C-alpha cells in the first residue's frame, strides 16, 4: 500500500510506494498557524496518521463540499447564492485519523474529530505557503491524482 509524507517546512507532500520509492511529489499548503494537535487551534497536526475515509471519488474536479456533502461547482454555488466560507473544501477529501494516542488520537488532540483533511482548495494561488486553517490543501488536479493512488488505511506521516 502506498504511503504519504508531508513536510511542513518544505510545504511538500510525497507519495511513496511500499518500498519507500518516491512516486509523486506535490506542493501543499499547511496551516498558517503552524503545527499542533490541540482542538480549536487551527494548526496542522504532526505525527503518524492514516486515511480513515476517502470522499468525492465520483465527483467532478472542483466540486464543493460542505460537511463532506457535494454541493456542485464553485460557479454553481455562487449562481445559487450559496454563502461560501473563505476556505472552501473542493474536489476530493482524504480524511485523516491520528495513530498516536495522546499526540494526535483521542481526547483534546484527536485529528479525526478535528476534521483534518487533505483536500482541494479555492486558494490554489497560496499552495506552497502555509495558508490553511489546519488541513493540508492541494491543487485540485493534484488531489484528484493523489486520491486514486492511495487507499483507506494508507499511512500519512506529517513532519516538520
TATA-V727716 format. One line per field, one symbol per residue. ss: DSSP state (~ for helix, > for strand, _ for the rest). phi: phi as a letter, one per 20 degrees, with the letter a starting at -180 (. if undefined). burial: 1 if it has 9 or more other ideal C-beta (glycine too) atoms within 8 Angstrom, else 0. A space follows every 50 residues. Layout:
# TATA-V727716
ss->???
phi->???
burial->???
This chain:
# TATA-V727716
ss->__>>>>>____>>>>>_____>>>>>>_>_>___>________>__>>>> >>>>>_______>>>>__>>>>>~~~~~~_________>>>>>>>>>>__ >___>_~~~_______>>>>>__~~~_____>___>>>_~~~~~~~~~~_ ____>>>>>_
phi->.fcccddffelcddedefenffebccfcceffendrdfgnfleefeoecc febccogeefgmfecdlmdfcofgfffffemffeffdeecmbcdeecfdd gndbcnlfdfgffelecdbfbedffefocfbedpfdecffffffffgfdc cgngfcddce
burial->01111111001111110000000101111110101110001011111111 10011100000111100000101101110000010011111111111111 00111000111101011111101001100101011111110111111011 0001111100
